[in-house]
């Protein structure tokens, strides 16, 4: 791990690959419903980030 690794964006393709290889995993899309409807990863579940703030 290099000093500037924190500047790199997460690799979405790697994340989807890990999701598909993990039994029982749920892929959450925390964008707004409007953003989700514009396009999303198949089988992902839309739970807006604001809704997660209420879960504690």
Helices and strands as residue ranges (DSSP letters): G 5-7, H 12-20, E 28-29, H 33-37, E 45-46, H 49-53
